[in-house]
Every structure is written in C-alpha cells, then in structure tokens.
C-alpha cells in the first residue's frame, strides 16, 4: 500500500478511504514489517491518524461499486 491507494478498514464497520500520508513514528524499531498511515475516510470526511496496515485492505477498481 502507498499514498493515494483506496482502502477499506477491516475491523469494526466497513469504511472506505484514501491513504493520504505514510507515518514514521519514533517508537517504531528496525525490522518492524507493518506500516502506519493517515487515512481520509469518505463516510464522515475525517482523517484518522496512525492506522496500521494490518487494519486496511487495498481496494481495486473491480471491488468498487460505482452505482
């Protein structure tokens, strides 16, 4: 996943959004495979900070309904 990707939150209620920033935390140690992002959610037009990649699923055009 990278900035600009469409994503869906995999925990809680389904939310769709766009990754707007990759976050680098001082507390992250070397060798950590997970990444952290800021995500703009379309349902309430909010930005959620520090969302871990394992809570996100990348969406592609085939998985979106454009109705």
C-alpha positions as CSV (number, residue, x, y, z in Angstrom):
1,X,0.0,0.0,0.0
2,X,1.1,3.6,-0.7
3,X,-0.2,7.1,-0.6
4,X,-3.2,7.6,-2.9
5,X,-4.4,4.0,-2.6
6,X,-8.1,3.3,-2.0
7,X,-8.5,1.2,1.1
8,X,-11.2,-0.4,3.3
9,X,-10.9,-0.7,7.1
10,X,-11.0,-4.4,8.0
11,X,-12.0,-4.0,11.7
12,X,-15.3,-2.6,13.0
13,X,-17.7,-1.2,10.5
14,X,-16.6,-1.2,6.8
15,X,-15.2,2.2,5.9
16,X,-13.6,3.3,2.6
17,X,-11.0,5.9,2.3
18,X,-7.7,7.1,0.7
19,X,-4.3,6.9,2.2
20,X,-3.0,10.5,2.5
21,X,0.3,10.1,4.3
22,X,2.8,7.5,5.4
23,X,3.6,8.0,9.1
24,X,7.0,7.3,10.6
25,X,6.9,7.1,14.4
26,X,9.9,7.5,16.6
27,X,8.8,4.5,18.6
28,X,9.0,2.2,15.6
29,X,12.0,-0.1,15.8
30,X,14.0,-1.5,12.9
31,X,12.7,-4.7,11.5
32,X,9.0,-3.8,12.0
33,X,7.2,-5.0,8.9
34,X,4.0,-3.1,9.5
35,X,3.4,0.4,8.1
36,X,1.3,3.2,9.5
37,X,-0.8,5.6,7.5
38,X,-3.1,8.6,7.8
39,X,-6.4,7.8,6.0
40,X,-9.1,10.2,4.8
41,X,-12.4,8.4,5.3
42,X,-15.2,9.2,2.8
43,X,-18.1,8.4,5.1
44,X,-17.6,11.3,7.5
45,X,-14.8,13.3,5.7
46,X,-12.4,12.8,8.5
47,X,-8.7,12.0,8.6
48,X,-7.7,9.2,11.0
49,X,-4.1,9.3,12.1
50,X,-1.8,6.3,12.7
51,X,-3.8,3.5,11.1
52,X,-1.7,0.3,10.9
53,X,-1.6,-1.5,7.6
54,X,-2.9,-4.8,9.0
55,X,-6.2,-2.9,9.7
56,X,-6.5,-1.9,6.0
57,X,-7.4,-3.8,2.8
58,X,-6.4,-2.4,-0.5
59,X,-9.3,-1.9,-3.0
60,X,-9.0,-2.1,-6.7
61,X,-11.5,-1.0,-9.4
62,X,-13.1,-4.4,-9.6
63,X,-14.0,-4.4,-5.9
64,X,-15.7,-1.0,-6.0
65,X,-19.4,-0.5,-6.9
66,X,-19.8,2.7,-8.9
67,X,-23.6,2.8,-8.6
